[in-house]
């Protein structure tokens, strides 16, 4: 296929999250969906576990989710204030006294434990995150949210702080079952830990979904590129080239940002 004379960007498939990302792109290409909004959604939702009756029975409502998380909820009391998203999909904790800076984005650590191990993963995060510079964390509050790969996220203001904590929590979660987050930068060789960088608030809002997170921002651009691929060109190569030009390290599926 033609590459339009552009240099071919690297396609990182040597990590579990890299392989998931390329699988998602190939799946999107096969769908031949013209609508960018729907195509972006298919990319973003890739690797979610289906919301079956069995999983709904495990987590029928928010109270069941909070009970399943056990003592971890109480461990966060004190350093963090608790809240829930307006649509009820997320429980979140924000460090008391932290002042958000709208001009800056957030470095985010994905802890992608399989749903069968999510309570243990959350407990380990709750035990360890209090003594770190993390300024917020969130976890799914519904069955659907806990079945998505990016179900547990910890937020930092610097990449160095994120890396330090990732090394620590990796030891705590040794042996955990993994789901894996497509379109995120791998931090280990299992897919359990990966990272992204959220756009600053109010900036880069041109996507088919509002660009409020790293993965949405990236899936918007990949979907647009696939839909706009010129005749005779390979859609995946065209999308990778567009992503690289937008500041994505496609060898690692990570944002190119300073720490």
C-alpha positions as CSV (number, residue, x, y, z in Angstrom):
1,X,0.0,0.0,0.0
2,X,1.1,3.6,-0.6
3,X,2.5,5.5,2.4
4,X,2.2,9.0,0.7
5,X,6.0,9.4,0.9
6,X,5.9,9.9,4.6
7,X,8.4,8.1,7.0
8,X,6.8,5.1,8.5
9,X,6.4,5.5,12.3
10,X,7.4,2.8,14.7
11,X,4.6,0.4,15.7
12,X,5.2,-0.9,19.2
13,X,4.1,-4.4,19.5
14,X,6.7,-5.7,21.9
15,X,4.6,-4.9,25.0
16,X,1.1,-6.2,25.9
17,X,-0.4,-2.8,25.7
18,X,1.3,-2.2,22.4
19,X,-0.2,-5.4,21.0
20,X,-3.6,-4.5,22.3
21,X,-3.4,-1.1,20.6
22,X,-2.5,-2.6,17.2
23,X,-5.3,-5.2,17.6
24,X,-7.7,-2.4,18.2
25,X,-6.5,-0.5,15.1
26,X,-6.8,-3.6,12.9
27,X,-10.3,-4.3,14.3
28,X,-11.3,-0.7,13.5
29,X,-9.9,-1.0,10.0
30,X,-11.9,-4.1,9.3
31,X,-15.1,-2.5,10.5
32,X,-15.1,0.0,7.6
33,X,-17.1,2.5,9.7
34,X,-17.3,6.0,8.0
35,X,-18.6,7.9,11.1
36,X,-15.6,9.2,13.1
37,X,-17.6,9.4,16.3
38,X,-18.5,5.7,16.2
39,X,-15.1,4.6,15.1
40,X,-13.5,6.6,17.9
41,X,-15.8,4.8,20.4
42,X,-14.9,1.4,19.0
43,X,-11.2,2.2,19.5
44,X,-11.8,3.6,23.0
45,X,-14.0,0.7,24.2
46,X,-11.6,-2.0,22.9
47,X,-10.8,-4.7,25.5
48,X,-13.7,-4.0,27.7
49,X,-15.2,-7.1,29.2
50,X,-18.9,-7.6,28.3
51,X,-21.3,-6.5,31.0
52,X,-22.9,-9.9,31.6
53,X,-25.7,-10.8,34.0
54,X,-23.0,-12.7,36.1
55,X,-21.0,-9.5,36.5
56,X,-24.0,-7.4,37.3
57,X,-24.9,-9.9,40.0
58,X,-21.4,-9.3,41.6
59,X,-21.8,-5.5,41.5
60,X,-25.6,-4.7,41.2
61,X,-25.2,-1.1,42.5
62,X,-22.7,1.4,44.0
63,X,-23.2,0.1,47.5
64,X,-22.1,-3.4,46.4
65,X,-19.1,-2.0,44.7
66,X,-18.0,0.0,47.8
67,X,-18.5,-3.1,50.0
68,X,-16.4,-5.1,47.6
69,X,-13.5,-2.6,47.9
70,X,-13.3,-3.3,51.6
71,X,-11.0,-1.5,54.0
72,X,-9.3,0.4,51.2
73,X,-12.1,3.0,51.2
74,X,-11.5,3.8,54.8
75,X,-7.7,3.9,54.4
76,X,-8.0,6.9,52.1
77,X,-10.0,8.9,54.6
78,X,-7.9,11.7,55.9
79,X,-5.4,12.7,53.2
80,X,-8.2,12.5,50.5
81,X,-11.7,13.8,50.2
82,X,-14.3,11.4,48.7
83,X,-16.7,12.2,45.8
84,X,-18.6,10.5,43.0
85,X,-18.9,11.6,39.4
86,X,-22.1,13.2,38.3
87,X,-23.2,10.3,36.2
88,X,-22.4,7.8,39.0
89,X,-19.8,5.9,37.1
90,X,-16.7,6.7,39.2
91,X,-15.7,7.0,42.9
92,X,-12.9,9.5,43.3
93,X,-10.6,10.8,45.9
94,X,-8.8,14.2,45.8
95,X,-5.9,15.1,48.1
96,X,-7.0,17.8,50.6
97,X,-5.2,21.1,50.0
98,X,-4.2,20.3,46.4
99,X,-4.9,23.1,44.0
100,X,-5.6,22.0,40.4
101,X,-3.7,23.9,37.8
102,X,-5.8,24.3,34.6
103,X,-2.8,25.2,32.5
104,X,-1.2,21.8,33.1
105,X,-2.3,18.3,32.3
106,X,-2.2,15.2,34.5
107,X,0.1,12.2,34.4
108,X,-2.1,9.2,35.0
109,X,-1.1,5.7,36.1
110,X,-3.5,3.0,34.9
111,X,-3.6,-0.1,37.2
112,X,-5.4,-2.6,35.0
113,X,-6.1,-5.5,37.2
114,X,-8.6,-8.1,35.9
115,X,-12.1,-7.6,37.6
116,X,-11.5,-10.7,39.7
117,X,-8.5,-9.0,41.3
118,X,-9.6,-5.4,41.3
119,X,-10.5,-5.4,45.0
120,X,-7.0,-6.6,46.0
121,X,-5.4,-4.1,43.6
122,X,-7.5,-1.2,45.0
123,X,-6.5,-2.3,48.5
124,X,-2.8,-2.2,47.7
125,X,-3.2,1.2,46.1
126,X,-5.1,2.6,49.1
127,X,-2.4,1.3,51.5
128,X,0.5,2.8,49.6
129,X,-0.8,6.0,47.9
130,X,-1.2,8.1,51.0
131,X,2.5,8.7,51.4
132,X,3.1,9.6,47.8
133,X,2.7,12.9,45.8
134,X,-0.4,11.5,44.0
135,X,-3.1,14.2,44.1
136,X,-6.1,12.1,43.1
137,X,-7.3,8.6,42.2
138,X,-10.5,7.0,40.9
139,X,-12.1,3.6,40.5
140,X,-15.2,2.4,38.7
141,X,-18.4,2.6,40.7
142,X,-20.6,0.4,38.5
143,X,-20.2,-3.1,36.9
144,X,-19.7,-1.5,33.6
145,X,-16.9,0.8,34.8
146,X,-15.1,-2.0,36.6
147,X,-15.2,-4.1,33.4
148,X,-13.3,-1.5,31.4
149,X,-9.5,-1.8,31.3
150,X,-8.8,1.6,32.7
151,X,-10.9,1.0,35.8
152,X,-8.4,2.2,38.4
153,X,-6.3,5.4,37.8
154,X,-3.9,7.4,40.0
155,X,-3.0,11.0,39.1
156,X,0.3,12.8,39.5
157,X,1.7,16.2,38.4
158,X,5.1,14.8,37.3
159,X,6.3,11.7,35.3
160,X,9.0,11.1,37.9
161,X,6.5,10.8,40.7
162,X,4.4,8.4,38.6
163,X,7.4,6.2,37.8
164,X,8.5,6.0,41.4
165,X,5.0,5.0,42.5
166,X,4.7,2.5,39.6
167,X,7.8,0.7,40.8
168,X,6.4,0.5,44.3
169,X,2.9,-0.7,43.4
170,X,4.3,-3.2,40.9
171,X,6.0,-5.1,43.8
172,X,2.7,-5.0,45.8
173,X,0.7,-6.4,42.9
174,X,3.1,-9.2,41.8
175,X,1.0,-12.0,40.4
176,X,-2.2,-10.0,39.9
177,X,-4.4,-11.0,36.9
178,X,-4.2,-8.4,34.1
179,X,-6.6,-6.9,31.7
180,X,-4.5,-4.3,29.9
181,X,-5.3,-0.7,28.6
182,X,-5.0,-0.1,24.8
183,X,-3.4,3.2,23.7
184,X,-1.4,3.7,26.9
185,X,2.4,3.5,27.5
186,X,3.5,0.3,29.0
187,X,5.4,0.4,32.3
188,X,5.8,-3.3,32.8
189,X,5.9,-6.5,30.8
190,X,2.5,-7.8,31.8
191,X,0.2,-4.9,30.9
192,X,-0.8,-4.3,34.5
193,X,0.7,-0.8,34.7
194,X,0.7,1.8,32.0
195,X,0.5,5.6,31.7
196,X,-0.9,8.5,29.8
197,X,-1.0,12.3,30.0
198,X,-4.4,14.1,30.1
199,X,-4.7,17.3,28.1
200,X,-5.0,20.5,30.2
201,X,-8.5,21.6,31.1
202,X,-10.1,23.6,28.3
203,X,-7.4,22.9,25.8
204,X,-7.4,20.7,22.7
205,X,-11.2,20.3,22.5
206,X,-11.5,19.6,18.8
207,X,-12.1,15.9,18.9
208,X,-15.3,14.1,18.0
209,X,-15.6,13.4,21.8
210,X,-14.4,16.2,24.1
211,X,-10.6,15.6,24.5
212,X,-10.8,15.3,28.3
213,X,-8.4,12.3,28.6
214,X,-5.3,10.9,27.0
215,X,-7.0,7.9,25.5
216,X,-10.0,9.9,24.2
217,X,-7.7,12.5,22.7
218,X,-5.7,9.7,20.9
219,X,-8.7,7.6,19.8
220,X,-10.3,10.8,18.3
221,X,-7.2,11.4,16.2
222,X,-6.7,7.8,15.2
223,X,-10.4,7.5,14.1
224,X,-10.2,10.7,12.1
225,X,-7.1,9.5,10.3
226,X,-8.6,6.1,9.5
227,X,-11.8,7.7,8.2
228,X,-9.8,10.2,6.1
229,X,-7.2,7.8,4.7
230,X,-6.6,8.6,1.0
231,X,-7.5,6.0,-1.6
232,X,-4.8,3.5,-2.1
233,X,-3.1,4.2,1.2
234,X,-3.0,1.8,4.2
235,X,-5.3,3.1,6.9
236,X,-3.2,1.9,9.8
237,X,0.0,3.4,8.5
238,X,-1.8,6.6,7.8
239,X,-3.2,6.7,11.3
240,X,0.2,6.0,12.9
241,X,1.8,8.7,10.9
242,X,-0.9,11.2,11.9
243,X,-0.5,10.1,15.6
244,X,3.3,10.5,15.5
245,X,2.9,14.0,14.0
246,X,0.5,14.9,16.8
247,X,3.0,14.0,19.5
248,X,2.5,10.3,20.1
249,X,5.4,7.9,20.6
250,X,3.9,5.1,18.5
251,X,6.7,2.8,19.4
252,X,5.4,2.8,23.0
253,X,1.9,4.2,22.6
254,X,2.9,7.0,25.0
255,X,2.6,10.8,24.9
256,X,5.7,12.8,24.1
257,X,5.7,15.2,27.0
258,X,8.3,16.6,29.4
259,X,8.3,15.3,33.0
